[in-house]
Amino acid sequence: MISEAEGFKLGYKPSLYMNEFGEDFHYFLKNYPYLSSKTHPISFSDSTIMYLFFQNEDSKRSFLTELEGITTAHSEAFERILGTVLGFPPKAVSYYIYLEQLEKQGESYYIEADKKSICVSFCGMRFKTSTDYLVDDVMWLWDTYPNVEDVILESSGVSPTKVAYLDLKCLQEFLHKKIAV
């Protein structure tokens, strides 16, 4: 499994979100276009300076265009744009936003919904998805990044599983085990 930084260097991740303590931070600072939370509303934390690195200037400009009118990182619109620019599947981005909204409603709502969560690792990306979206999200990854590396699935009550490219049988077996937990 490759790291997030390595996935970005290899061009799988369209962008990389990190603070100054991240892997190879100074290398990225010298070699890639970026935005900083010092000058743009891209951080969820007021105390940590965050950086968003892009593969090229066009990607950075496109992101800035999408951000027009958004004044805070604490909004659903920003979370959706950021999730997309980080290369996550659209349904995984929606699921993340859903979990964030539930967490604001109270811990009990979040815990109940999180029972359906599955952690997906692929090409330096790591995100949560739901049992409802797992197949769609993994198929999206395979369509977007064909035959790069195995997808790794992890969830409570189920052994971590490597799923080879287009191995729908293995994907379905993991999903059935998770639903049965």
C-alpha positions in Angstrom: 0.0 0.0 0.0 1.5 3.3 -1.0 1.3 6.4 1.2 -0.8 9.5 0.5 2.3 11.5 -0.4 3.6 8.7 -2.8 0.2 8.5 -4.4 0.3 12.2 -5.1 3.9 12.0 -6.5 2.9 9.1 -8.8 0.0 11.2 -10.1 -2.9 9.1 -8.8 -4.1 11.7 -6.3 -5.0 14.9 -8.0 -4.2 16.9 -4.9 -2.7 16.5 -1.5 -3.9 18.1 1.8 -1.4 18.3 4.6 0.2 20.4 7.3 3.9 21.3 7.5 4.7 18.0 9.4 3.5 15.8 6.5 5.7 13.4 4.7 8.0 15.2 2.2 6.3 18.5 2.9 9.3 20.6 1.9 9.7 18.7 -1.4 6.0 19.5 -2.2 6.4 23.1 -1.3 9.3 23.5 -3.8 7.9 21.4 -6.6 4.1 21.8 -6.7 1.6 24.6 -6.9 -0.3 25.0 -3.6 -2.7 27.0 -1.5 -2.2 27.7 2.2 -4.7 28.3 4.9 -2.8 31.5 5.7 -4.3 33.1 2.6 -7.3 30.9 1.7 -10.2 29.4 3.7 -9.0 25.7 3.3 -8.5 24.6 6.9 -10.9 23.0 9.3 -8.7 24.1 12.2 -8.0 27.6 13.2 -4.7 26.6 14.9 -3.1 24.4 12.2 -1.9 25.9 8.9 -2.9 23.5 6.1 -1.6 23.3 2.6 -3.4 21.9 -0.5 -0.9 20.9 -3.2 -2.0 20.4 -6.9 -0.5 18.4 -9.8 -0.4 21.6 -11.9 -1.4 25.3 -12.0 -4.6 24.5 -14.1 -5.9 22.3 -11.3 -5.2 25.0 -8.8 -7.0 27.6 -10.8 -10.0 25.3 -11.3 -10.2 24.7 -7.6 -10.0 28.5 -6.9 -12.9 29.0 -9.4 -15.0 26.4 -7.6 -14.3 28.1 -4.3 -15.6 31.5 -5.4 -18.2 32.6 -2.9 -17.2 30.1 -0.2 -15.8 31.9 2.8 -15.2 29.1 5.2 -14.0 25.5 5.3 -16.8 24.7 7.7 -19.4 24.3 5.0 -20.9 21.4 3.1 -20.0 23.1 -0.2 -16.3 23.3 0.7 -16.2 19.7 2.0 -17.7 18.5 -1.3 -15.3 20.5 -3.4 -12.3 19.4 -1.3 -13.3 15.7 -1.3 -13.6 15.8 -5.1 -10.3 17.6 -5.6 -8.6 15.1 -3.3 -9.7 12.3 -5.7 -12.4 10.6 -3.6 -15.4 8.9 -5.2 -18.5 11.1 -5.3 -20.5 8.8 -3.1 -17.7 8.6 -0.5 -17.6 12.4 -0.4 -21.4 12.4 0.2 -21.1 9.8 2.9 -18.3 11.8 4.7 -20.6 14.9 4.7 -23.5 12.8 6.0 -21.3 11.5 8.9 -20.2 15.0 9.7 -23.8 16.2 9.9 -24.7 13.3 12.1 -21.8 13.9 14.4 -23.1 17.5 14.9 -26.5 16.0 15.9 -24.9 13.9 18.6 -22.7 11.0 19.2 -25.4 8.4 19.2 -26.5 9.2 15.7 -23.0 9.0 14.4 -22.2 5.7 16.2 -25.3 4.1 14.7 -24.5 5.2 11.1 -20.8 4.4 11.5 -21.7 0.7 12.0 -22.1 0.6 8.2 -18.7 2.3 7.6 -15.9 0.6 5.7 -12.4 2.1 5.3 -11.1 1.9 1.8 -7.4 2.4 1.0 -6.2 2.7 -2.6 -3.3 4.5 -4.4 -2.5 6.7 -1.4 -6.2 7.5 -0.7 -7.9 6.5 2.4 -11.6 7.2 3.0 -14.8 5.9 4.6 -17.7 4.6 2.6 -20.9 2.9 3.6 -22.0 -0.7 2.9 -24.6 1.0 0.7 -22.0 2.6 -1.6 -19.0 0.2 -1.4 -19.4 -1.5 -4.7 -20.1 1.8 -6.5 -17.1 3.5 -4.9 -14.7 0.7 -5.7 -16.0 0.5 -9.3 -15.4 4.3 -9.5 -11.8 3.8 -8.3 -11.2 1.0 -10.8 -12.7 3.1 -13.7 -10.7 6.2 -12.7 -7.4 4.4 -11.9 -7.4 1.1 -13.8 -5.3 -1.8 -12.6 -3.0 0.2 -10.3 -3.0 -1.7 -7.0 -5.2 -3.8 -4.8 -8.0 -2.1 -2.9 -7.7 -2.7 0.9 -11.0 -2.9 2.8 -11.2 -2.6 6.6 -14.1 -2.5 9.0 -14.9 -3.6 12.5 -15.9 -7.3 12.8 -14.4 -8.2 9.4 -10.8 -9.2 8.6 -8.9 -6.7 6.5 -9.2 -7.8 2.8 -7.2 -7.0 -0.3 -9.4 -6.9 -3.4 -7.6 -7.3 -6.7 -8.6 -5.2 -9.8 -12.1 -6.2 -10.9 -12.4 -9.0 -8.4 -16.2 -8.5 -7.8 -16.5 -11.8 -6.1 -14.1 -10.9 -3.4 -15.7 -7.4 -3.1 -19.1 -9.0 -2.6 -17.8 -11.5 -0.1 -16.4 -8.7 2.0 -19.6 -6.8 1.8 -21.7 -9.8 2.8 -19.5 -10.4 5.8 -19.8 -6.8 6.9 -23.5 -6.8 6.6 -23.8 -10.0 8.6 -21.8 -8.4 11.6 
